[in-house]
Amino acid sequence: MVGMDTQQSFTDAEYSNRKKATRRERFLAMMEEIIPWQEWVAVIEAFYYDNQVGRKAWPIETMLRMYLLQGWFSLSDEGIEDAVYDSYAFRRFMGVDFHLTQVPDATTLLKFRHLLEAHRLGEALFEAQKRFFEENGWIMHGGSVVDATLIAAPTSTKNKLGQRDPEMHSTKKGKQWYFGMKAHIGADAGTGYVHSLSVTGANIHDLDEAHHLIRPDDDVANLDAGYRGIDKRTEVTSDPDLSKVDYRVAAGPGKTRVMNPWDKASESAKASVRSKVEHPFLIIKRDFGFRKTRYRGVAKNLNHLAVLFASANLLMRARAEVIGERLNRSRVMSWAG
């Protein structure tokens, strides 16, 4: 594995002489450094194959790395198998040396993913990532930003069952209809890291999930105009923690147009806090390519999204550390000058 003692091959030596690393390599290097591999492997280990009968199972970390690559680059089981054979960066990330071993095939990856889904291990990895951040003091408390995004599902009925996914539904946003599901998240208002996640059909109103996404120790919740009336909901007024939260809900477009400059400035300040929740959504949809569901059913997509949002948190942290290092170097250079 990468990070373990391995002998350098001729390919490694050749690639080490290049003048420039690709964006893919830089991304994988960041994820290699920031992911708590031991903790994530330990989460899966209790449910993994015991190797007492039949062919020896692949190491958990090897399969986990392949599974992560599949999610980050939005590839099918067969697609990621081919990509690892084809890409030096992928092989390096997985620690594959063709002198010693081959790449797990698509069927092996499929069984590994089914194991994660059966035991809800995607959510367990997400929780392990949050604990990792808490232990390192990277999470702030006291405020959350809550929002949801639509994720499309295939509308075609040209499949084995001859029907659409029964757990996906239609909803109207503006003047347009959408078919699929919603990903609801709660993000830390200070850092933007996602701390809560739920997945529903697209027809479920955002208000119905909001109370699941606010932490018990939150004093403030920042929400857009779609969450108006949340403070009057029974699930909020009957909860001793949620009833004490200050719900800062954005004003509707009609109200902002007639506001005085002071109130407009206040709305702008609230919007700057709410904007932090858009960054994880951007990473999920743009960087990881999860614009349309890959699997049927809410549970499978929740498992997949939990791993992607955990990865998004880790990626945001890694990028923040890179920016911090650059700022420190620039300060040292300015002082030296």
Secondary structure, 3 states (H helix, E strand, C coil): CCCCCCCCCHHHHHHHCCCCCCHHHHHHHHHHHHCCHHHHHHHHHCCCCCCCCCCCCCCHHHHHHHHHHHHHCCCCHHHHHHHHHHCHHHHHHHCCCCCCCCCCCHHHHHHHHHHHHHCCHHHHHHHHHHHHHHHCCCCCCCEEEEEEEEEECCCCCCCCCCCCCCCCEEEEECCEEEEEEEEEEEEECCCCCEEEEEEEECCCCHHHHHCCCCCCCCCEEEECHHHCCHHHCHHHHCCCCHHHCEEEECCCHHHHCCCCHHHHHHHHHHHHHHHHHHHHHHHHHHHCCCCECCCCCHHHHHHHHHHHHHHHHHHHHHHHHHHHHHHHHHHHHHHHC
